[in-house]
């Protein structure tokens, strides 16, 4: 498998070979990828939902009607759970949804996401991400050559200068991510992923060591 390769101006310039670790067994890392994506999504939850139990609802504890003689069912106070405005049984309380994943599992999942992206033809390589001025038109001239039809493109570099960040931030279909912060969910969610050469080197240092593990 090979990367489509582009110059900094967006001109296609042949292909480059994928790193060796992307060519592992097609069944390897599938469970790790699922585990990590579920953990990422779970960790994004705030866990703020909260309900009041019968003891926490404000109100009188007075019995709302006499026990007998009305031809109606027995009733206690107005905070009872079956009454409107009463307490909630087994309702949600603030809690943490945080899930921990081992470092090796995270690396394996990232390698698997890269492998899937390569198999699907989502990955490309560019010489460097840079613009002469902090203007969106200079950025769109490049990105429209590299990914003309993508609805959700992920740009990966080791670092972004201010000019490039300002130029790209108004393009809604583009997401900027540093290579050291790249997650499997980022890769899976994008239609196209374009690495800079320096960004790919950082990613190789992060993931390449997992080639022979598990």
C-alpha positions in Angstrom: 0.0 0.0 0.0 1.1 3.5 -0.7 0.3 7.1 0.3 -0.7 9.6 -2.4 1.9 12.3 -1.9 1.4 16.1 -2.4 3.7 19.1 -2.4 3.1 22.0 0.0 1.2 23.8 -2.9 -1.2 20.8 -3.3 0.3 19.4 -6.4 0.3 15.6 -6.6 3.8 14.2 -6.7 3.6 10.4 -6.9 3.3 8.0 -4.0 5.1 7.0 -0.8 5.2 3.6 0.9 3.2 3.0 4.1 5.2 2.2 7.2 5.7 -1.5 7.8 3.6 -1.6 10.9 0.5 -0.8 8.9 0.7 -4.1 7.1 -0.1 -6.4 10.1 -2.8 -9.1 10.2 -6.2 -7.9 9.2 -7.8 -9.4 12.3 -5.3 -7.8 14.7 -6.4 -4.9 17.0 -10.1 -5.0 16.1 -11.2 -5.5 19.8 -8.6 -2.9 20.9 -10.0 -0.3 18.5 -13.6 -0.9 19.7 -12.5 -0.7 23.4 -10.6 2.5 22.9 -13.4 4.3 20.9 -16.0 3.3 23.5 -13.7 4.6 26.3 -13.1 7.9 24.4 -16.9 8.5 24.0 -17.6 7.5 27.5 -15.0 9.9 28.9 -16.6 12.7 26.9 -19.8 12.3 29.0 -20.2 14.9 31.8 -22.4 12.7 34.1 -24.3 15.7 35.4 -27.9 14.2 35.3 -29.5 14.4 38.7 -32.9 13.7 40.2 -34.3 14.0 43.7 -35.4 11.1 45.8 -38.5 11.2 48.0 -36.4 12.4 50.9 -34.8 15.3 48.9 -38.0 16.8 47.5 -39.1 19.9 49.3 -42.6 19.8 50.8 -44.7 18.9 53.8 -44.8 15.4 55.2 -48.5 15.8 56.1 -50.8 13.0 55.0 -52.8 14.5 52.1 -56.1 12.8 52.9 -57.5 10.7 55.7 -56.9 6.9 55.6 -60.5 5.7 55.4 -64.0 6.9 54.4 -63.3 8.5 51.0 -63.7 5.5 48.7 -60.2 6.3 47.3 -56.9 4.6 47.6 -54.6 5.1 50.6 -52.3 8.1 50.3 -49.3 9.4 52.2 -47.6 12.8 51.7 -47.3 14.6 48.4 -43.7 13.7 48.0 -44.6 10.1 47.2 -43.0 8.8 44.0 -46.3 8.1 42.2 -47.4 11.7 42.5 -46.7 14.6 40.2 -43.7 16.6 41.6 -42.8 13.7 43.9 -39.5 11.9 44.3 -37.9 9.7 41.6 -37.1 6.1 42.2 -33.7 4.8 41.0 -33.2 8.1 39.0 -29.8 9.2 37.8 -27.3 10.9 40.1 -24.0 12.7 39.2 -21.4 10.1 38.4 -18.2 9.6 36.5 -18.2 7.7 33.2 -14.5 7.6 33.0 -12.9 4.5 31.6 -9.2 3.6 31.7 -7.4 1.9 28.9 -3.9 0.4 28.9 -1.2 2.4 27.0 -0.4 -0.6 24.8 -4.0 -1.1 23.9 -4.3 2.6 22.9 -1.3 2.2 20.6 -2.6 -0.9 19.1 -6.0 0.7 18.5 -4.3 3.7 16.8 -2.3 1.3 14.6 -5.4 -0.5 13.7 -7.3 2.7 12.8 -4.4 3.7 10.6 -4.4 0.3 8.9 -8.2 0.6 8.3 -7.7 4.1 6.9 -5.0 2.9 4.6 -7.2 0.0 3.4 -10.1 2.3 2.7 -7.8 4.8 0.8 -8.5 7.6 3.3 -4.8 8.5 4.0 -2.6 11.0 2.1 0.7 12.6 2.7 1.8 16.2 2.1 5.2 17.8 2.2 4.3 20.4 4.8 1.2 22.4 5.9 2.0 26.1 5.4 0.5 29.3 4.0 2.1 32.6 3.1 -0.5 34.7 4.9 -3.2 34.1 7.4 -6.0 34.1 4.8 -8.5 31.4 4.1 -8.2 31.7 0.4 -4.6 30.5 0.5 -5.5 27.5 2.5 -8.5 26.6 0.3 -6.3 26.7 -2.8 -4.3 23.8 -1.3 -7.0 21.8 0.4 -9.3 21.8 -2.7 -6.5 20.2 -4.6 -5.7 17.6 -2.0 -9.2 16.7 -0.9 -11.7 18.2 -3.3 -14.7 16.0 -2.5 -14.2 15.3 1.2 -17.0 16.4 3.6 -14.9 15.8 6.7 -11.1 16.1 6.4 -8.6 15.7 9.2 -5.2 17.5 8.9 -2.4 16.1 11.0 0.9 17.9 11.7 3.4 18.0 14.5 2.6 21.7 15.1 0.6 24.4 13.4 1.8 28.0 13.2 -0.6 30.9 13.8 -0.9 31.8 10.1 -2.0 28.3 9.2 -4.4 28.1 12.2 -6.1 31.4 11.3 -6.3 30.4 7.6 -7.9 27.0 8.3 -10.3 27.7 11.1 -13.1 29.1 8.9 -13.4 26.0 6.8 -16.1 23.9 8.5 -15.2 20.6 6.9 -11.6 20.8 8.2 -10.3 19.6 11.6 -6.7 20.3 12.7 -5.0 17.8 15.0 -1.5 17.5 16.3 0.1 14.1 15.7 0.8 13.6 19.4 -2.9 14.2 20.1 -4.3 12.0 17.4 -6.9 9.4 18.6 -8.4 6.4 16.8 -11.8 8.1 17.0 -10.4 11.1 15.0 -9.2 8.7 12.3 -12.4 6.7 12.1 -14.6 9.8 12.0 -12.8 11.5 9.1 -13.5 10.9 5.4 -9.9 11.9 4.5 -6.8 12.2 6.7 -3.8 14.2 5.4 -0.5 13.9 7.3 2.5 16.2 6.9 5.8 14.5 6.7 6.9 15.7 10.1 3.5 14.8 11.6 3.8 11.2 10.3 7.3 11.0 11.8 5.9 11.9 15.2 3.1 9.4 14.8 5.6 6.6 13.9 7.5 7.3 17.1 4.3 7.0 19.0 2.8 3.9 17.3 5.6 2.1 15.5 6.9 0.3 18.6 3.6 -1.7 18.7 4.3 -3.5 15.5 5.2 -6.8 17.1 3.2 -6.6 20.3 0.0 -8.5 20.9 
